[in-house]
């Protein structure tokens, strides 16, 4: 039986042991992260939080958590923006995603101080480390797309 905390965990969790980094050049912000990070996330989810991952940090963790409702809302927003507004190449400018988040959720009850931009950016970094989305290497301004597994 799946509990609330495990609903957004992927079936096959990518870790540093399971992804062959030599297959493709990736931005350093892309995952995978260590089992330590995934364990910390499982514990955080039991408390209604999400451990924020960052593939450039030791063990892939920023060592802070976000409310799971805020995270889920931002995660869904990012994926919807990619799916709905990406160009023919499957990418979208990060600035478009962040601006849309601020416009749409700036007065949302989950963000009482209206600082949605930071939550969107932190969630994006986390999703990169979880191998859900990726930065397009060498693009400026920054562009993101769904993770391409090859």
N, CA, C and O of each residue as an XYZ file, in Angstrom:
600
protein
N       0.845     -1.177      0.000
C       0.000      0.000      0.000
C       0.889      1.239      0.000
O       1.842      1.326      0.774
N       0.578      2.178     -0.856
C       1.375      3.390     -0.990
C       0.848      4.457     -0.042
O      -0.336      4.793     -0.067
N       1.738      4.988      0.797
C       1.305      6.062      1.687
C       1.529      7.412      1.026
O       2.166      7.505     -0.023
N       1.005      8.444      1.645
C       1.069      9.795      1.079
C       2.512     10.227      0.823
O       2.801     10.880     -0.179
N       3.403      9.863      1.721
C       4.795     10.302      1.602
C       5.506      9.671      0.418
O       6.458     10.253     -0.101
N       5.074      8.499     -0.023
C       5.789      7.828     -1.100
C       5.166      8.047     -2.468
O       5.684      7.527     -3.456
N       4.088      8.789     -2.562
C       3.392      8.958     -3.833
C       4.257      9.574     -4.917
O       4.148      9.176     -6.077
N       5.109     10.525     -4.585
C       5.866     11.184     -5.641
C       7.279     10.630     -5.807
O       8.080     11.201     -6.548
N       7.594      9.538     -5.136
C       8.887      8.910     -5.340
C       8.846      8.078     -6.615
O       7.866      7.370     -6.848
N       9.880      8.144     -7.445
C       9.882      7.354     -8.673
C       9.996      5.871     -8.371
O      10.499      5.478     -7.319
N       9.522      5.042     -9.307
C       9.610      3.593     -9.141
C      11.061      3.135     -9.098
O      11.448      2.359     -8.224
N      11.849      3.608    -10.028
C      13.265      3.261    -10.064
C      14.045      4.516     -9.708
O      14.137      5.442    -10.514
N      14.597      4.552     -8.524
C      15.297      5.740     -8.047
C      16.700      5.767     -8.643
O      17.500      4.869     -8.382
N      17.010      6.795     -9.446
C      18.352      6.885     -9.998
C      19.338      7.314     -8.920
O      19.099      8.286     -8.203
N      20.425      6.604     -8.811
C      21.479      6.953     -7.859
C      22.799      6.990     -8.607
O      22.870      6.651     -9.788
N      23.831      7.402     -7.912
C      25.145      7.452     -8.544
C      25.593      6.067     -8.982
O      26.458      5.948     -9.850
N      25.027      5.024     -8.402
C      25.393      3.665     -8.770
C      24.641      3.150     -9.993
O      25.101      2.210    -10.641
N      23.487      3.749    -10.324
C      22.647      3.189    -11.379
C      22.634      3.963    -12.681
O      22.069      3.486    -13.665
N      23.231      5.130    -12.723
C      23.238      5.914    -13.950
C      24.659      5.994    -14.470
O      25.577      6.375    -13.744
N      24.833      5.635    -15.719
C      26.145      5.680    -16.342
C      26.376      7.074    -16.907
O      25.873      7.410    -17.979
N      27.130      7.871    -16.191
C      27.358      9.264    -16.584
C      28.114      9.371    -17.903
O      28.063     10.412    -18.558
N      28.812      8.317    -18.301
C      29.585      8.373    -19.532
C      28.705      8.313    -20.778
O      29.184      8.616    -21.871
N      27.452      7.936    -20.651
C      26.577      7.812    -21.810
C      26.346      9.144    -22.504
O      26.184      9.192    -23.724
N      26.330     10.230    -21.729
C      25.961     11.518    -22.299
C      26.523     12.635    -21.430
O      26.547     12.533    -20.204
N      26.964     13.683    -22.069
C      27.436     14.826    -21.295
C      26.238     15.522    -20.667
O      25.294     15.903    -21.359
N      26.285     15.682    -19.371
C      25.190     16.307    -18.631
C      25.703     17.557    -17.936
O      26.892     17.690    -17.644
N      24.781     18.462    -17.681
C      25.080     19.609    -16.851
C      25.409     19.087    -15.450
O      24.785     18.121    -15.009
N      26.359     19.686    -14.740
C      26.723     19.181    -13.408
C      25.586     19.224    -12.388
O      25.684     18.596    -11.334
N      24.518     19.949    -12.683
C      23.388     20.010    -11.758
C      22.467     18.806    -11.883
O      21.601     18.590    -11.036
N      22.654     18.025    -12.937
C      21.822     16.839    -13.120
C      22.252     15.761    -12.142
O      23.422     15.667    -11.773
N      21.298     14.958    -11.731
C      21.589     13.849    -10.841
C      22.400     12.810    -11.565
O      22.880     13.041    -12.675
N      22.545     11.714    -10.962
C      21.812     11.259     -9.784
C      22.481     11.677     -8.483
O      23.583     12.225     -8.471
N      21.779     11.400     -7.388
C      22.297     11.668     -6.050
C      22.443     10.351     -5.296
O      22.004      9.301     -5.766
N      23.055     10.419     -4.139
C      23.370      9.217     -3.368
C      22.152      8.636     -2.656
O      21.109      9.279     -2.533
N      22.316      7.415     -2.200
C      21.283      6.760     -1.388
C      21.040      7.530     -0.089
O      19.931      7.513      0.444
N      22.072      8.205      0.419
C      21.925      9.014      1.634
C      20.845     10.078      1.419
O      20.006     10.305      2.291
N      20.873     10.720      0.262
C      19.872     11.750     -0.047
C      18.477     11.147     -0.127
O      17.526     11.711      0.414
N      18.347     10.004     -0.800
C      17.028      9.366     -0.932
C      16.491      8.923      0.425
O      15.287      9.009      0.671
N      17.361      8.457      1.297
C      16.930      8.062      2.649
C      16.457      9.273      3.445
O      15.442      9.211      4.139
N      17.198     10.371      3.340
C      16.800     11.602      4.038
C      15.455     12.096      3.512
O      14.631     12.593      4.280
N      15.235     11.961      2.213
C      13.963     12.385      1.626
C      12.811     11.516      2.135
O      11.737     12.031      2.446
N      13.028     10.223      2.219
C      11.978      9.326      2.729
C      11.593      9.709      4.155
O      10.413      9.700      4.506
N      12.587     10.046      4.976
C      12.306     10.470      6.357
C      11.563     11.806      6.383
O      10.619     11.979      7.155
N      11.984     12.737      5.550
C      11.331     14.053      5.502
C       9.873     13.925      5.075
O       9.008     14.621      5.606
N       9.599     13.049      4.130
C       8.232     12.875      3.631
C       7.303     12.321      4.706
O       6.097     12.564      4.667
N       7.841     11.595      5.642
C       7.019     11.107      6.764
C       6.507     12.276      7.605
O       5.499     12.158      8.303
N       7.209     13.401      7.530
C       6.833     14.603      8.287
C       6.141     15.650      7.411
O       5.944     16.786      7.842
N       5.772     15.271      6.183
C       5.118     16.218      5.292
C       6.073     17.204      4.646
O       5.668     18.291      4.235
N       7.334     16.827      4.558
C       8.369     17.687      3.985
C       9.058     16.945      2.835
O       8.873     15.739      2.673
N       9.837     17.656      2.053
C      10.649     17.080      0.987
C      12.082     17.532      1.215
O      12.342     18.726      1.365
N      13.006     16.593      1.242
C      14.438     16.918      1.321
C      14.837     17.511     -0.030
O      14.650     16.873     -1.066
N      15.378     18.707     -0.024
C      15.744     19.358     -1.275
C      17.117     18.857     -1.717
O      18.110     18.981     -1.000
N      17.138     18.289     -2.920
C      18.361     17.743     -3.495
C      19.075     18.813     -4.314
O      18.463     19.729     -4.863
N      20.401     18.658     -4.372
C      21.230     19.499     -5.219
C      22.433     18.647     -5.596
O      23.274     18.349     -4.748
N      22.520     18.258     -6.850
C      23.553     17.320     -7.292
C      24.967     17.867     -7.145
O      25.927     17.100     -7.213
N      25.120     19.168     -6.946
C      26.457     19.743     -6.795
C      26.926     19.762     -5.342
O      28.046     20.191     -5.066
N      26.103     19.312     -4.424
C      26.432     19.314     -2.992
C      26.831     17.905     -2.535
O      26.479     16.917     -3.180
N      27.567     17.818     -1.421
C      27.925     16.498     -0.890
C      26.678     15.646     -0.649
O      25.702     16.120     -0.066
N      26.711     14.429     -1.084
C      25.602     13.474     -0.985
C      24.363     13.921     -1.756
O      23.325     13.263     -1.679
N      24.450     15.021     -2.493
C      23.313     15.486     -3.285
C      22.244     16.199     -2.489
O      21.100     16.300     -2.932
N      22.609     16.698     -1.310
C      21.621     17.339     -0.435
C      22.018     18.767     -0.111
O      23.190     19.076      0.103
N      20.995     19.641     -0.082
C      21.202     20.999      0.415
C      21.013     21.049      1.931
O      21.320     22.055      2.572
N      20.508     19.958      2.490
C      20.293     19.782      3.935
C      19.242     20.733      4.494
O      19.395     21.272      5.591
N      18.183     20.931      3.736
C      17.001     21.635      4.228
C      15.795     21.031      3.532
O      15.925     20.348      2.516
N      14.632     21.288      4.087
C      13.414     20.694      3.544
C      12.399     21.768      3.172
O      12.478     22.912      3.619
N      11.449     21.366      2.344
C      10.350     22.241      1.920
C       9.048     21.516      2.232
O       8.983     20.288      2.178
N       8.026     22.272      2.555
C       6.699     21.704      2.759
C       6.294     20.933      1.501
O       6.431     21.441      0.388
N       5.802     19.718      1.677
C       5.482     18.864      0.534
C       4.398     19.471     -0.357
O       4.385     19.229     -1.564
N       3.491     20.252      0.224
C       2.431     20.872     -0.592
C       3.006     21.959     -1.495
O       2.608     22.087     -2.652
N       3.939     22.738     -0.965
C       4.600     23.754     -1.784
C       5.404     23.081     -2.896
O       5.357     23.493     -4.056
N       6.137     22.045     -2.517
C       6.968     21.324     -3.485
C       6.110     20.722     -4.597
O       6.408     20.894     -5.779
N       5.053     20.023     -4.218
C       4.199     19.375     -5.217
C       3.580     20.391     -6.171
O       3.471     20.129     -7.369
N       3.178     21.543     -5.653
C       2.591     22.582     -6.497
C       3.626     23.126     -7.480
O       3.323     23.303     -8.660
N       4.832     23.391     -7.011
C       5.883     23.903     -7.889
C       6.336     22.841     -8.890
O       6.584     23.154    -10.054
N       6.443     21.597     -8.446
C       6.833     20.502     -9.340
C       5.818     20.362    -10.474
O       6.191     20.266    -11.643
N       4.550     20.351    -10.121
C       3.500     20.235    -11.133
C       3.540     21.428    -12.090
O       3.381     21.261    -13.300
N       3.749     22.618    -11.555
C       3.837     23.821    -12.393
C       4.983     23.695    -13.401
O       4.796     23.961    -14.589
N       6.150     23.297    -12.937
C       7.315     23.183    -13.818
C       7.051     22.175    -14.929
O       7.318     22.456    -16.097
N       6.532     21.013    -14.577
C       6.259     19.991    -15.592
C       5.181     20.449    -16.571
O       5.287     20.198    -17.771
N       4.148     21.117    -16.070
C       3.083     21.628    -16.949
C       3.617     22.693    -17.900
O       3.219     22.741    -19.064
N       4.503     23.536    -17.418
C       5.090     24.565    -18.282
C       5.933     23.921    -19.382
O       5.862     24.335    -20.540
N       6.724     22.918    -19.030
C       7.528     22.231    -20.044
C       6.606     21.559    -21.058
O       6.777     21.722    -22.266
N       5.638     20.812    -20.565
C       4.750     20.066    -21.457
C       3.870     20.976    -22.310
O       3.572     20.651    -23.460
N       3.458     22.101    -21.759
C       2.519     22.957    -22.465
C       3.122     24.077    -23.288
O       2.493     24.567    -24.227
N       4.344     24.491    -22.945
C       4.883     25.688    -23.582
C       6.291     25.534    -24.147
O       6.861     26.509    -24.637
N       6.857     24.347    -24.091
C       8.194     24.141    -24.642
C       8.164     24.315    -26.155
O       7.144     24.088    -26.806
N       9.289     24.716    -26.686
C       9.414     24.852    -28.130
C       9.516     23.489    -28.798
O       9.404     22.450    -28.148
N       9.728     23.514    -30.098
C       9.838     22.273    -30.864
C      10.986     21.391    -30.378
O      10.964     20.174    -30.565
N      11.982     22.008    -29.758
C      13.120     21.244    -29.238
C      12.851     20.667    -27.849
O      13.719     20.012    -27.271
N      11.649     20.907    -27.308
C      11.286     20.367    -25.997
C      11.784     21.187    -24.829
O      11.675     20.753    -23.683
N      12.333     22.376    -25.094
C      12.889     23.200    -24.019
C      12.067     24.467    -23.816
O      11.326     24.903    -24.696
N      12.223     25.038    -22.634
C      11.591     26.311    -22.295
C      12.587     27.113    -21.467
O      13.371     26.547    -20.704
N      12.552     28.434    -21.623
C      13.435     29.279    -20.813
C      13.002     29.212    -19.358
O      11.814     29.312    -19.049
N      13.963     29.044    -18.474
C      13.674     29.008    -17.044
C      12.974     30.286    -16.606
O      12.063     30.235    -15.779
N      13.376     31.415    -17.136
C      12.762     32.681    -16.727
C      11.259     32.696    -17.007
O      10.504     33.293    -16.241
N      10.811     32.055    -18.082
C       9.377     31.965    -18.373
C       8.655     31.146    -17.309
O       7.564     31.505    -16.868
N       9.276     30.046    -16.904
C       8.680     29.167    -15.895
C       8.561     29.900    -14.560
O       7.522     29.836    -13.904
N       9.617     30.588    -14.163
C       9.641     31.292    -12.880
C       8.662     32.469    -12.885
O       7.937     32.674    -11.912
N       8.639     33.233    -13.961
C       7.705     34.362    -14.049
C       6.260     33.881    -13.986
O       5.435     34.479    -13.294
N       5.952     32.813    -14.699
C       4.591     32.262    -14.674
C       4.226     31.772    -13.277
O       3.085     31.934    -12.844
N       5.182     31.174    -12.567
C       4.922     30.709    -11.194
C       4.603     31.892    -10.290
O       3.649     31.847     -9.514
N       5.398     32.942    -10.390
C       5.164     34.126     -9.556
C       3.803     34.742     -9.867
O       3.063     35.116     -8.957
N       3.479     34.845    -11.147
C       2.191     35.423    -11.547
C       1.014     34.573    -11.075
O       0.012     35.100    -10.592
N       1.142     33.270    -11.217
C       0.030     32.375    -10.894
C      -0.132     32.126     -9.401
O      -1.257     32.002     -8.917
N       0.973     32.050     -8.665
C       0.903     31.633     -7.266
C       1.345     32.698     -6.263
O       1.446     32.412     -5.070
N       1.606     33.904     -6.722
C       2.085     34.972     -5.846
C       1.160     35.294     -4.684
O       1.615     35.779     -3.648
N      -0.121     35.033     -4.841
C      -1.080     35.287     -3.758
C      -1.673     33.993     -3.208
O      -2.660     34.024     -2.472
N      -1.081     32.867     -3.558
C      -1.584     31.564     -3.099
C      -1.341     31.403     -1.600
O      -0.324     31.860     -1.077
N      -2.265     30.760     -0.924
C      -2.161     30.583      0.535
C      -0.926     29.802      0.970
O      -0.470     29.967      2.102
N      -0.374     28.960      0.107
C       0.828     28.214      0.471
C       2.086     29.085      0.486
O       3.125     28.677      1.005
N       1.986     30.274     -0.079
C       3.127     31.188     -0.153
C       2.716     32.537      0.427
O       2.579     33.512     -0.311
N       2.519     32.602      1.751
C       1.956     33.804      2.371
C       2.793     35.067      2.182
O       2.252     36.172      2.231
N       4.078     34.929      1.971
C       4.916     36.114      1.761
C       5.079     36.433      0.277
O       5.739     37.408     -0.083
N       4.479     35.613     -0.578
C       4.500     35.874     -2.007
C       5.812     35.611     -2.712
O       5.965     35.982     -3.876
N       6.771     34.977     -2.040
C       8.098     34.741     -2.623
C       8.129     33.420     -3.390
O       8.831     32.489     -2.994
N       7.392     33.338     -4.454
C       7.273     32.100     -5.216
C       8.507     31.837     -6.070
O       8.853     30.680     -6.309
N       9.167     32.874     -6.527
C      10.335     32.702     -7.396
C      11.371     31.759     -6.779
O      11.877     30.862     -7.452
N      11.678     31.964     -5.513
C      12.673     31.109     -4.861
C      12.202     29.664     -4.783
O      12.976     28.744     -5.049
N      10.943     29.456     -4.421
C      10.421     28.095     -4.329
C      10.473     27.395     -5.683
O      10.798     26.210     -5.760
N      10.159     28.117     -6.735
C      10.204     27.543     -8.077
C      11.643     27.161     -8.446
O      11.885     26.079     -8.981
N      12.573     28.038     -8.163
C      13.975     27.773     -8.488
C      14.534     26.618     -7.667
O      15.226     25.757     -8.210
N      14.246     26.586     -6.372
C      14.728     25.487     -5.529
C      14.151     24.157     -6.002
O      14.855     23.148     -6.039
N      12.874     24.156     -6.362
C      12.231     22.928     -6.833
C      12.848     22.483     -8.148
O      13.041     21.287     -8.369
N      13.158     23.425     -9.019
C      13.798     23.101    -10.297
C      15.153     22.440    -10.079
O      15.465     21.443    -10.730
N      15.958     22.980     -9.175
C      17.269     22.388     -8.874
C      17.085     20.972     -8.326
O      17.821     20.057     -8.697
N      16.110     20.800     -7.451
C      15.809     19.489     -6.887
C      15.401     18.504     -7.987
O      15.867     17.365     -8.000
N      14.549     18.928     -8.891
C      14.076     18.048     -9.964
C      15.207     17.654    -10.911
O      15.188     16.560    -11.474
N      16.184     18.532    -11.089
C      17.366     18.174    -11.875
C      18.121     17.041    -11.189
O      18.520     16.070    -11.833
N      18.310     17.170     -9.895
C      19.043     16.149     -9.142
C      18.289     14.820     -9.102
O      18.907     13.761     -8.997
N      16.961     14.870     -9.185
C      16.134     13.650     -9.201
C      16.006     13.059    -10.605
O      15.324     12.053    -10.797
N      16.654     13.679    -11.573
C      16.621     13.226    -12.969
C      15.208     13.252    -13.552
O      14.821     12.361    -14.309
N      14.449     14.277    -13.192
C      13.124     14.480    -13.782
C      13.184     15.504    -14.904
O      12.499     15.373    -15.918
N      14.009     16.520    -14.711
C      14.234     17.541    -15.732
C      15.735     17.781    -15.812
O      16.497     17.314    -14.966
N      16.147     18.512    -16.837
C      17.565     18.843    -16.957
C      17.739     20.197    -17.611
O      16.908     20.650    -18.398
N      18.851     20.829    -17.259
C      19.254     22.056    -17.930
C      19.826     21.651    -19.276
O      20.408     20.577    -19.423
N      19.655     22.514    -20.239
C      20.272     22.273    -21.533
C      21.688     22.844    -21.455
O      21.853     24.053    -21.294
N      22.709     21.994    -21.567
C      24.085     22.476    -21.432
C      24.424     23.538    -22.477
O      24.047     23.424    -23.644
N      25.136     24.562    -22.040
C      25.645     25.581    -22.941
C      24.629     26.589    -23.436
O      24.927     27.360    -24.347
N      23.440     26.605    -22.862
C      22.413     27.559    -23.295
C      22.314     28.716    -22.314
O      22.288     28.522    -21.099
N      22.259     29.926    -22.866
C      22.037     31.110    -22.055
C      21.096     32.017    -22.832
O      21.383     32.339    -23.985
N      19.997     32.435    -22.250
C      19.566     32.162    -20.883
C      19.238     30.678    -20.687
O      18.995     29.934    -21.638
N      19.244     30.289    -19.421
C      19.054     28.887    -19.066
C      17.736     28.344    -19.615
O      16.690     28.988    -19.526
N      17.816     27.145    -20.181
C      16.639     26.445    -20.691
C      16.565     25.086    -20.005
O      17.586     24.493    -19.658
N      15.335     24.602    -19.814
C      15.138     23.298    -19.183
C      14.224     22.443    -20.050
O      13.484     22.949    -20.894
N      14.295     21.141    -19.821
C      13.446     20.180    -20.522
C      13.255     18.976    -19.614
O      13.933     18.841    -18.595
N      12.339     18.112    -19.985
C      12.210     16.854    -19.261
C      13.493     16.060    -19.459
O      14.170     16.191    -20.479
N      13.811     15.245    -18.480
C      15.004     14.401    -18.529
C      14.936     13.516    -19.761
O      13.916     12.879    -20.021
N      16.016     13.478    -20.512
C      16.112     12.612    -21.677
C      17.021     11.463    -21.284
O      18.223     11.648    -21.095
N      16.446     10.279    -21.162
C      17.213      9.104    -20.746
C      17.691      8.368    -21.982
O      16.889      7.842    -22.754
N      19.000      8.335    -22.165
C      19.524      7.621    -23.332
C      20.630      6.688    -23.004
O      21.162      6.024    -23.895
